[in-house]
Amino acid sequence: MQLRVVGAGLPRTGLRNDLTRLTDGWTPLCRRLDVPEPVEGFPRLSRRGQWR
């Protein structure tokens, strides 16, 4: 997933809002799945390299 789509004509605020909504949704999701919380807005796999 590349974030350089900003220059492709998408409104920057809309993309930023989507990203914040995505990262805000990840934290409770990761807590529910008992997965480490995302780093810099991206989900991280468990130490075994797969979702638990």
Secondary structure as UniProt FT lines:
FT   HELIX           4..8
FT   HELIX           12..33
FT   TURN            40..41
FT   TURN            47..48
//
